[in-house]
Amino acid sequence: LKTAEEKRDFQALMEDFYKLGKSIDPNRLILSNDGLLLRPTDMVSIFNAPPPDIPAIRHEFGEYYCSLPDISLSKRFTGVMEPEWLHEKTKWVEDQHLSGLYGAYVRNSQRLQQLGRKYQIEKARMQQEFTGYEYWLITDYPGGTGEGDSWEEGWFNYFWEPKGISPRDGQDLNTDTLLMIGAGVGDRTMWTDSRKRIAVSVSNYCDEDIENGTLSWSLLQQGKSIAGADISGIRAPLGKVSSIAEITIGPVTANEAGRLELVVELKGSKSAHKNRWNFWVFPRQELVRSSDAPITSDVKWAGLHRMYPFIAEGNAAPERGLFITPTLNAEALKFLESGGRVWLMAGESQFGRPGDATFFPASGGALGTTIQSHPALRGYPHEGFFDLQFFSLLDRAWNFPLDAWPKEYLPIAGGIRTKSSFLSKNKSLSRVGYIFEARVGKGSLLVTTLGLREHFDEAYPEAIYLFDRLLRYAMGPEFQPSVQVGGAV
């Protein structure tokens, strides 16, 4: 609407529609406009803060997380629609020699998408001012329309089939009464000898006030309960978001890093409600304390030298041993080509820009990650993709494009992502690496682009522990990359 007159005409038309609707069915709620507040209306679906006098639902929240396009569906289009967007992606996959591997990236991108949905729905349910939400979308949306390239944002694919989730998964999240915790997506890691306090809340929109409920929680390790308790006298009024308890998990008896599952259940007089979340624990006693070979680092990193005093500071590579550097400069490259070991901890000084990686790709973007079974990550807990133990490490890290590297090359930890802007006409795909290695000259190169230095703190055990695993590998006899590349990384 460009003119004041057009706005007045539109407002008058909406008022007429509202009155007509009320005359037909006075008891039905009428929404006059989607996304914005336009009166008269009985409710509002809105992006920002809602008005205090009418019911409000959260509009199109969730950052538009997508999964990678599933090219295996292209042959199932037998009607009037020709899936050109899938044909383009199929050609890219074939050109990159990824036909046998791409399905795993798609499945892992769907797992990531489900993590994002759970996070965003729980976040929306914590907002008392909203009485509902509108998740966008339920099914994937095809490419070649006014919305640009395809949007694999749905809970279902183009053919109304669940994308890596079960009906039970969807029902557990889209439930009338939802349990939530205060530990966000960046707060799911801890040391085995520490304690973590976790606030528990409930959004109660079932058919009863919970007056004398019981909250039960259990911490599972490999499916077996290692801690838990019951808390009685829980009160959760109907139509409210209520803080109902604080629980403490840890310390945990474990000699190895691993995943835990926290399960919380709330029982009222008529109903029971359950939710669950993953956490990861890391033992301090497993950290390396010395090195037989010299290690020098020219990364400006005071925390590193406090925790690993045997790592020397300096900008010259040692005669033998390992050189840790933020930039592959002439000195580091010479050392590498002559047979040295270099850990390129690439960051802003190497890329010349702030980190462009996001854990949850927004605006219709997608990311599917894979982690190889590799000695560099021996002992670091993962299930073949970046779960929330990598959230702080990946978010605002750096995507290292591997499209020009040998087609058969697989990074230790990497992914396929879409390169696009909002409503992009073409979401091109790109291979990226976050932990990878190569042979350069006679030497061995390890490259990381994750936020290790930025999160090298006691509050982020996942960063310290991952650094420690990689340090052991880079010092050890198994660090012998097989793929040869040039020195221009």
N, C-alpha and C positions, 0 to 999 in steps of 0.2 A: 504494500500500500504506500503510494508515493505522496499523496496530497491529503490535506486535512479533510477535504470533502469525501474522499474515498474512505478514510477512516470512519467518518460519521455514518456513511452509508453501510459500511460493514458492521458497525456497532448496532445500528438499527435492525439490520437483517438478523443478527444473532439474538437480539431481544425478541424479535418476532418468532424465531424458531423456538426459543425458550418458552414463550407463552403458549405456543401451539403444542409443544410437548407436554406441558403441565395440564393443558385442557384435555388432552387425550388420556393421560395417566398421572394424576396429581401425586401419587405416592412414589413414583420412580425418581431416583436421583438423576439429574441431568448435568453432564459436563459440557460446557459451552465451547471450550477450546483446549487443545492439547499442547502442553508445554509452557503455557503462559496463563496468567490470570486475566480473564475477561468476564466481567459481570454483565448481566445476572447469571449466576451458576450455583448449583448446589454443592459442588465439590471442585477441587482443583488438582490437576496433574502438572507438576512444576519442577523446574531444574533447581531453583534456589529456595530461599527461606519462604515458607508458606504463610498466608494470612492466618490470624488467630481465630477467626470466626467461622470457618467452614472446614470440613474434612479435606485432607490433602494426601495424595499419593506421590511417591518419589518417581519422577519421570525419567525414563531411558537412562537410568544410572548404570554404572558398571564399566565405564571407559571403553565400551565396545570391543572387549577382548574377542579375538578370533582364533580359530585353529588353522593349520595349514590346509590348503585345498586338497581334497581327496581325489586324485586323478583316476583312481580305479572306478569311479562312478561314471566316467564319461560315456562308456559303452551302453549305459542303461538309459540314456536319453534317446528315446525312439519316436518322440512326437515332433511338434513344430519347432521346439527350441534346440538349437545347435550350440553345444557348450564350448564355444571357441576359447573361452578363458581357461578351461581345463586342457584343451589341446595345446595351448601355448605353454602351460606349466609342464605337460607331459614331455614336450620337446626339450625343455630345459633339463628335466630329470634325466632323460636319455643322453643328452649331450654331456652331462656331468657324470655319466656312468653310475647313476644312483638308483637304477630301476629296482634292484633287489633290496635296497636299504630304505627307500623313501617311505614305505609304509610304517616303519618304526618311528621316523620323525613325525609323521602324521599322528600316530597314536600318542606319542609323548606330548605333542602340542595340544591334544584334546585333554590329556591329564592336567596340563598346565592351565588350560581354559577352565576346567572344573575347579581347580584351586582358586582361580580368580573369582568365579561365580560365588563360591562359598564365602570368600572374604568379603565381597561386595554386598551380598545379601545379609550377612551378619552385621556388617557396618550399617546398612540401611535400617535394619531392625532395631539397632541401638538408638535411633533418632526418634525420641518421643513425639516430636511435633508432626510426624508422618503416621498415617493410619493404614498405609499399604504401599505397594510398589508396583511398578510396571517395568519388567525386565525386557530388554530389547536384544535379541529376537528369540522366537521359539524355534524357527527353522532357518537354515542357511538361505541366503539371498543370492540369486544368480548374478553374473556379470553382464556387461553390455547394456546396462540401463542408465537412467539418470543418476543413479547412486554410484556410478563408476564400475570398477572391477568388483568381483564377488565379495560377499561378506559371509565368511564361515563362522558366524557368531552364534548360530543356533544351538539349542539343546539337541536338535535333530538335524539330520542332513536333508538334502533336497527331497528325499523320498520318505520322510517322516520316520526315519530309523534313528534310535539313540546313538549319540557319538561318544562311545567309550564310557557311558554311565548306564546304570540300571534304573528302572522305574523307582525302586526303593531309594536310590541316591537322590533323585529329584524330590520325592515325597519327604524325605528327612529334612531337606532344606526349606521347601515350600510348605511349612507346617504351621498350624494355627498358633502353637506355642513353641518358641525357639529358645533354646539355651545358648548363651554366648559367653566368651571369656575375654578378659582384658588384655591377654597376651596377643599382640598383633602379629602380622605375617613376618615382621622383622625381629620377633622376640621369641623364637621357638628353639633356641639352643642354650645349653648350660654345661658347666663343668660337672663331672660326676660327684664331686665333693661339695657342691654348692646347693643352695636352696632357692627355689623360685616361688614367689607368692603370686597367686593367680586369682583375680576377682571374677566372680561368676554372676551373670545377670540373666534375666529371663524376660522375653517379650510375650505377654500372655494375652492371646486373643481366642482362647477356647471358650467353652460354654460355662465356665465356673471361675469364681474367685478361689484361688488356692489359699486356704486359711491355715492349715496345719500339715503342710506337705513335708516330704522327706527327700533331701538331696543326698544321693549316693555317688561317690566318685571312686574310680579305680585307675591305677597307672599300670599299663601292661608292657611287659618286656618279652618279645617273641611270643606274644599271645597269652602269657601267664601274668597274673596280677602280682605285683611286687609291693604295692602300697594302696591304701584306700581308706575310706571312712564314710559313715552316715551322719548327716546333720539333720536333726528334726526341728519342727516348729517353723518351717519355711512359710512365709506369707508373700503371695504374689497377686495383687488385685487385677481383676479383669480390665483389659484395655490399657494396661500400663507397662512400661519398661522398668523393672525393679532390680536393684542390686540385692542379691539374696545370700551371698556367702563369699568368703575368701578361703581358698585352700592353699596348701604348701606342698610342693613336690620336691623330692630330693632330701638328703643325698641319695645317690644310687650306687649300689654295689656292682661295679662293672670294671673289668680290666681292659675292655676294648670300647671304642666308640660305637654308637648304635642308635637306632630309632626306638622311641617309646610312643605309646598311644595313651592319651588321656580320654577316658570315657566318663561322662557325667550324665546322670539320670535324675529327673525330678518326678516324684509321684504325688498326685493329688488324690482326692476321694474318688474321682471318676476316671482319671486318665494318668498316663505315664508318658514322659517326654525325654528323649535322649539325644546327645550330640557327642562328637568325638573330634580330636585334633592330634596331630603328630608333633612330637618334640624330638630333639637329637641331643645326646649327651656325649661328652668328650673327656677322657681321663688326662689329668695333668702329668701323671707320672710317666707317661709314654713319650714325653718330649725328649729329643736328643740333647745330650749334654756336652759332647765333644766331637772333634773331627780329627782323623789321622792325617788328612791332607789340608793344606792352607785354603782358606776361603776369604776373599776380599769383596767388599761391597762399596760401591760409590753412590748408593741410594741414600738420600738424606732421610734418615730413619732412626731417630734416637731409641725408639722402643725396641728395635731389632737388636741393638748392641747391649741393651740392658738385659734382654732375655737370652741372647746368644753371645756372651762375651768373647767366645773364641772366634767370632767373625770379625776380621780386621776392617778398619775403615781406610779407604784410599781410592784413588781414581786410576791406579795402575793395576793391571791384571797380575796375579801371582805367577811365578815361574811354572808352577804346576798347581793343579787344584781347580777351584771353581771361582769364577768371577761373576758377581751379581751386579747388574747395571740397569738403569732405566732407559738407556739409549744405546743402540748398536752403532757406536761411533767408530772411527778409523782404528783407534786403539783396541777396542773390543773385537772388531772384525779381524784384525791382524792376529790377535791372540787365538781367536776361534779357528781361523784357517790354518794356523800352524799346529793345531791339534789340541787346543785347550777346550775347556768346558765353560760355557757361558749360559747364565740364566738371565734372559731378557725379561725384566719385570716391566713390561710396556705400560705406559700411562700417558699423561698429558705431554710430557717432554718428548716422547717418541711420536705421538700422533699429532701434536700441535693443536689439540682441541679438547674440550671437556668430554667426558665419557658419554657415549650415545646409546649405550645398551640400557634396556629396561627389562625387569623381570616379567612384568605383565605388559605386553605390547598394547598400547592404546590406539584409539582412532582407526580401528579396523586392521591393525597390524597383527602379525602372527609369528610365533617362534616355536620350533620343535627342537629340543636338545637331546643329545645322546652322550653317554659316558661309556668309554670302552673299559673292558676288563683289562687293566694295565697295571704294572708294578708301580708306576708313579703315584697311584692312588690307593695302594695297598693299605688296608686298615681304615680308610676314610669311608664312612657309611653313605651309600647311595643305592638306588634301584635302577640305574641305567639312564637317569635323566636328572635335570636340576629341579629338585623339590625345594621346600622352604629352607632347608639348611644352607642353600646357596643364595637366599634372597638378598641379604646385605652385600654379598660378594659380587653379584651380577648387576644389581640395580645401580645405574650410573657408571658402570664399567665401560669397556671399549669393545666394540665389535671389530674383529680382525677379519677382513674378507679373504677367503681362500679360493675364490673362483679361478684365479690364475695359477694356482698350484696344480701339481699333477692330479689328474682325474681320480686316480686310485687312492689318493691320500686321505686318510681319516685322522682327524685330531683326537687327542686323548679325551678331551671334552670340548664339544662344539655343537653346532646346530645349523639349521636352515631357517632363515627368517625372510619376511617380506620387506621390501624396501618401497615405501609408499608414503604419501601424505593423505590427509583426510579427503575422502571422495576421489581418490586417485583413479585415473582411467586404466592404469596398468600397475598392478602390484607385482613387480618383478621379484624373483627369488634369488637368494644369495647364500652361499656356504660361508660360515663364520667359524672361527676358532677362539677358544678361551684358554685352553691349556693344550699345547701341541709342541712337537719336537721335530728337529730335522738335522741332517748332517750337512755341515758347511765346510768345504775344504776337508781337512783332516779332523776337524773338531766336532763337538756335539753341542747343539743349541736347544735349550728349553725356553719356550715363550709362554708367559701368562699375561692376560689382560684383565683379570679380575681385580676387585678392589682389596687386595691383600694389605697393601701398605696403609690404605685409608681406614681399615678396620682392624689393624694390628693392636688390639687392646683386650684386656681381660674381659670386657663386656661382650666380646665377640670370639668365643672359643673356636668357632668354626674357621675363622681366619687364621688364628695361630696354629691350629691343628693341621689345616691344609698346607700352610707354609712348611710345617715340620715334615709332613709326608713328602712334599716335593723336594725339600732340602735333602732328605735321606736318599731319595732317588738320584738327584743330581750329583751326589757325592759317591754313589755306589757303582758297582760293576755292571748293573743292568742298563745303565744310561748309555745306550748305543743305538741311536736312531738309524733307521734303515733307508729313509728317503733322503736323497741328495737334492739340495736347492742351492741357488746362488746366494750371495751375501746380501743382496738388497731385500731385506725383510720389511 
